[in-house]
Amino acid sequence: MLENLHKINSQKNQKILEYLFYILLFCILFLWSLMLRFNDAPDELGRYRICQYIFNHGTLPNGGDMEIRMKAWGFSYAFQPILPYIIGGVLMKITALFTDNAYFHLISARFVSVLCGVIMAIFVRKIAKRIFIYARWQWIFTFLIMLLPQCMFMFVYVNTDSMALMSCAIIIYAWFCGLDTNWNYKSCFMLSLGIIFCAMSYYNAYALILSSIIIFIVYHVTFDKSKKNLNIDWNNFFKKGLFIILIVFIGTGWWFIRSYILYDGDFLGLRIRNEYAENYATTSYLKPSQAKTYYNAGLSLFKMLKETDYISVLASSFIGRFGNMSVVLHSWTYIGYAILFSCGIIGLFLRDLKFKILLSYNFKHTLVLNICMVLCIIIPIYLCTYSSYVTDYQPQGRYILPMIIPFMYFITIGLINFFNTIFTNKSFHYILTTILILWFLVIVYFFLKDMVFAFYWDTLVKFVKAL
């Protein structure tokens, strides 16, 4: 009786902590979005113009419209999916009912990113509780993702990255729900919503869509050892597969059909974007044919990786670089994360991980799930690196952030194994995990104090006084 009561109280305490975490995260992200100077984030001006266009005209723009094109680059972001900007434009319309202040219109457009951050946090917590046994490791996994400075930055300005990250959390949680429930219609619908948000936000996150297809197909395929042949559950495969396809088509089909019609069959908007860049970029080296890349120079990818600071800049900006990649964190933050990631990777190879996590799927499902997690790490890195080599040299960590949940999944498992192997004393283990949790909070405190409030607080105060 006392044991049950203790368990109930513990669950209540965890719920309270969760709600406090969501509230504090929302407050931090929203306050940061209030303080951040306009366009002091990657291409925010070009992104916000699309929200303004929707707000001013009440229609979706053509990607080549002069009103939203970025002059130097010759193209606009409206060639690719713009669902976050559509929602931002609608919120601006609602805000305009109460005020004509342009600042509040900007904040309403940024609010889409803030909401995506909180929703992502909710699903990350669900994933954490589904994978990890102990509450402490659930929180460590959560903090590794949601309190990573670069990840937090994605949720404070106008972009599509925020919705892509949110969609990754929804999709991965849907995988677990699907595997747990024989892909009931609730899990299929959740997966569909995640795919819609992913497809309508950012191409760099599409590895999650590919992995969803693999996991769903493999689930319905079994191997009969006695007959040595493959069996497919065609009934559920078609019924539930078509259900997912129908929901996704309703949510995304209109956009890709529209792009196909507008851009002469280019439903992804990639070819037409390059054409506009080639024809209208005002600076010669921003034209694809004249871009200063190793590919255009006839040099190898390996040479780029060897001769430039691509790897170090990509790694450091994955952890955190703000503004337009100009504001860096304290050096001890990068060192701390490097040590943490190294311990996690080492821990993956130390010994058997059995009973360290809650996944209890059969060998096939576990193997496919882990392979897909690896794919979701490799593909964003490949796309980012290929783009820097061929199109535009930009080693920005935000381009590989869609891998954050799979990456931290392996890092957390590795850390559990590392701690259990190296630190066998339970009391010492408890102290170290407590220190680790506090370390994440200390990082957030210092980067907010020294990189956010120090840069932007005076700007916010002056604006409030001017109201």
N, C-alpha and C positions, 0 to 999 in steps of 0.2 A: 504493500500500500504506500509506504513512505517512498519507495523507489519510483513508483508510478507518479507520485506527486512531485518528486524532484524532477522527473523527466518532463512533466507538463510545465513546471515553472521554468525549466531550461529552454523549452520551446518558445514560451511566452517572451522570455528575455531576448532570444534570438530575433523574434518578430519585432520587438521594440527597437533593437539595434538596427535591423533592416530599415525600418521606417525612418529612424533618425539619419541613417546613411543616405537614403533617398532625398530627404529634406535638405540635409547639409550639401549634398552634391548639387541639387537644384540651385540652392542659394549661391554657391560658389560659381557655378557656370553662368547663372543669370547676372550676377554682379560683375563678373568678368566681361560678359557681353555688353553690359552698360558702360564699362570703362574703356574698352578697346577702341582706339581711334579708328575712324573709318579708313579702310583700305590698308590698315597696318596688319595685313594677313595676306597670304598668297592669292593674288588676283581677285580680291573681294569686289573691287569696282566693277570688273567685267561680269562677275556673277550677279551682283546686285542690280545691274542694269536690266537683267532679264526680269527680276521681280518688279522693277519700276515699269517696265514695258507692259507687263500683265496688269499692273495696278492702273496705269494710265489708259490703256486701250481696252482692257477686258477681254483680250484674245491672246493666243499663243503667238510668239514671233516666229518668223522664218529665220533660220540661223544666219542668213546673209544680210539681214536688215541692218542698214547703216546706223540705226539708233542704238543697237546693242553690240556692234562690232568693236573689238579692241583695235584701235588705230594702228599701233605698232605691229601687232601680230596679223592683222588682216582678216581674222575670223572671230566668231563668237562661241560661247559655250552652249548656245541653243541648238547646235547641230546634234548634240548628244542628249540623253534623257534628262529632264529638268523637273521632275516631280517635286523636290524640295523647294524649288523656286516658284512653282505654281502655288503650293501651299503658302509660301511666303507672301506672294502677291495677294492672295485671298485675305491673309491676316492683315496686310497693309490696308486693304479695303475696309475691313472691320475697324481698324484703328482710326482710319480717316473719318469715321462717323463721330469721333469724339475730339479729334485734334488734327490741325493741319501742320503740326510741327514735324519737320523732316526727320529729326532725330528719333522720334518715337516710331516713325515708319520704318526706319532702319532696324530698330530694336525688335519690332514685330517680325521682320524678315529673319533676323537672327534667332528669334524665339523658336523657330522650327528646329534648328540645330540643338538648342538647349533641351527641348522636349525629346529629341532623338537620344540624347545622352542619358536622360533619366530612364527612358524605356529600355535602352540597352542595358543599363545597370540592373534593372528588374530581371531581365532574361539571363544576364550573366550570373546573378544570384541563383536563379533556378537551375542553371547548368551546374554551378558549383555544388549545390545540394544534391544534384543527381549523380555527380561523379565521386565526390570526396566524402569520406566517412566522418571525419572530425570537423567540428565547427571552425576551429582555428585554421585549418587548411582551406576550408571553404572561403574564409575571409582573406587569406593570403592570395588565393587564386583571383578573387574579386578585386583586390587592391592592385595586384600585378597588372590587371587590365584597365580598370576604371580610373585608377590614380596615376597611371603612366602619364607624365606631363604632356607629351605630344598628343595622346589620345584625348585628354581633357581639352586641349586647345582646339580640336576639331569641332567641339560642341559650343563654340562661342562666337563664330562668325558665319557669314553666308557661304555655304558650300554644299556639295552633294556627298562629300565624304561621310558626314555625320549620319545620314540615312543609310549609306552603305554599311557602316559599322553596326548600326542598329539591326539592319537586316541579317548580318552575319550571326548575331546572337540569336535572333528568332529562328533562323534556319537550323543552326546547330542544336538548339533545344528541341526543335521539331524532329530532328534525327532520333534523339533519345526517346521522345514520345512515340514515334513511329515504331522503333524497334521494341519498345516496351509493350505496345498495344496491338501488335500485328497490323500496324498502319490503319488504325480506325479513322473515321472521317474527320474527327476533330484534329488529329495530328496531320492528316493530309491538308486540311484547310489552313492550319498554322504554317505548314511548309509552303503552301501556295502564297500566303500573305508575305512571308519572308522573301520568296523568289520575286514577287511583284516589286517590293521595296528595293530589292537588290538590282533587278533589271532596269528599274526606272531611276537609278541614282548614279552608279559609277561602274564602268567596265572593269576596273581593276579588281572588283570583288566577285567577278563572274565565276571564279574557281569554285565558289560555294554552290553555284547552280549546277555546274558540271558534277561536282561531288554528290549532290543530292540525287541526280539521275543515276549515278553509279550505285549508291547505297540502296535506292529504291529497287532498281532492277535486280541486283544481286540478292536482295532479301527474298525475292519471289522465285529464286532459282535454287534448287537443291540437287545434290549428287547422290544417287542411289548406288551404294557400294556393291550390293549384291548383284545388281543388273549392270553395273558400270555404265550408267547413262545419266544424263541431266534431266531433271523434272522441273517444269515451270508451272506455277499456280496461275494459269492464264485467266481464270475467273477474277480473282482479286487484282491481278496485275492490270487487266484492262479496265475494270470498274473504277478502281481507285486512281490508276494512272490517268485515265480520261477525265476523272473528276478534277485532279490537280491541273491538268492541261487546260481544262475549260475555265477554271477560276483564274489561272495565270493569263490566259488569252484575253479574258474580259478586262483584266487589270492593265495589261501591257500592249495588247494587239493593236489598239487604236493608235498608239504612238508610233509603232514601227510601220504600220500601214501608211500613216500620215507621212513619215519620213521617206518611205518608198515612193510615194506619189510626188512629194515636193522635190526630192533630190535625185530624180531620174534613176530609181531603183536602188539607191544607196540607203538601205533601211537602217544601217548603223550610223550613218552620218560621218564616217571616217574619211572616205575618199573626197567628198565635197568640202570637208573642212581643210584638207590639204590643198585642194584647188584654190580655195579662197586665200589661204596663206601664201600660196605661190603667186597669185595675181595681185593681192592687195596689201601684203606686208610692206610697211614703209621703210623698214631697215632690211638691207639686202641679206644679211646672215640669218634673218628670221624666215626667209623663204626656204621651204624644204629642200630644194635643189642646191641651195648654197649654205645650208646649215653647217656650222663648224663642228662636225662630229668626226669621230675616228673612222666611221664607216665611209663617209664621203671623202675622207683623206686616204682611203685605201689601206687603213691600218687595222690590226686585229683587235677583237674584243679583249683578249688577254693583255694586249699592250695598254689599252685604256685602263684596265683594272690595276696594272702594275705602275703606270706612270702618273696616274692622278690620285687624288685623295677620295675617289669615289666611295670605296668601302667604308672608310672612317667617317665621312660626312653622312652617308646613308645610315650608318649605325647610330651615330650621335643624334641625328635628327629623328630617328625612330623613337629614341628616348625623349628628346625634347629640344626643339629650336622654335622660337616664337617670332612674331612680327613676320617679316619677309625673309626668314632664315637668318636674321641678324642678331637676335637676342638668344644667348646661350645660357645654359644652366651652370651652377657651380660645378667645378671639375670633380669634386668628391661624389656628386650624384652619378656622373657617367661611370666613374670607377666602381661605385657601389653596385650599379646595375650590371656592369661587366662581370664582377665577381659573382653576383647572384646567378646570372645566366650561365656562367661557366660551371658553377656548382650543380645547377640543374641538369646541364648536358652531361656532366660526368656521372651524376646520379643515375641517369638512364642506363648506364652500362655496369653498375656495381653488382647488383644481384637481382633475383626474381622479384617482380613487383606484385606477386599474388597477395590478395587480401588487403592491399594498400588503398584500393579504390573500390567503388561500389559497382562498377561495370561487371555484370555477370552473364554476358552474352556467350554464345558458343564461339568456337574458334573462327568460323567463317565471318560472322558478324563483327567480332572484335578486330580481326585482321583487316577487313574492308574499311571499317571505321577509322582505324589508325592510318591506313594507306591514304584515305581521303584527307585526313588531318594533315598528313605530310604534303599531299598535293596542294592543299590550301596555303601552305607555307612557301612551297617552291614556285608556284605559278605567279603570285604577285611580285616576288623577287625577280623572276625571269622577265616579266613584262616591263618592270621598272628599268632593269638593266638593259634590255633590248632597246627600249625607247631612248635611253641615254646614249646608247651606242649608235643608233641609226637615225633618230629624229632630232632629239633635243637633250643635250647633256644637263640633266637635272637630278642629282642624287638627293631626293627629298624623302624622308622617312614616312611622310603621310601617304606616299604611293604604295607602300607595302603594309600599311596598317590593317588592311583586311585580313592579314594573317594572324592578327594579335591573339585571338581566342585559341586557335590550334597551337600556336607557338607557346602560349602561356599554359596550355593544357599539358604539354610535354615538360615544360620547365617546372611546373608544380609537382608533377609526378616524380620528376628527377630529384627535386628538392626533398620530397618526402623520403625517397629512397636514400639520398645522401645523408639526411639527418638521422634516419634509422640505422644506417650502417656505421657512420662515423661517431655519432653521439648516442650511445646505447643507454646512458643513464636517463631515466624518464624525467627527473626533476630538471636536469640540464637541458633536455629537449624542450621542456615547457618554457624555460627561461629564454631560450634562443628563439622560439617561435613568437614569444611575446615581444622580444626585441625587434624581430623582423617586422611585425605588425606596426610597432611604434615607429620604425624607420620609414615606412611608407608615409605615415602621417607627418613626420618631420620634414620629409622632402616636399610634400604639398605645402606645408607652412612656409618653408624658406623660399620656394620658387614663387609663391603668391606674394610674399612680403617683398622680395628683392627683384622680381622680374615683372610682376603685374601691378601691385599697388605702387611701387616706387616709380614706375613709368607712367601710369595712367590715372592715379588717384586725383591729382591736381586738376587734370582735364575734366573729370566728372564733377568735382566741387565747383569749378568755374561755371560749368554748364548749368548746374542746379541753381546757383546764385543768379544766373541770368534769366531764369524762367519767370 
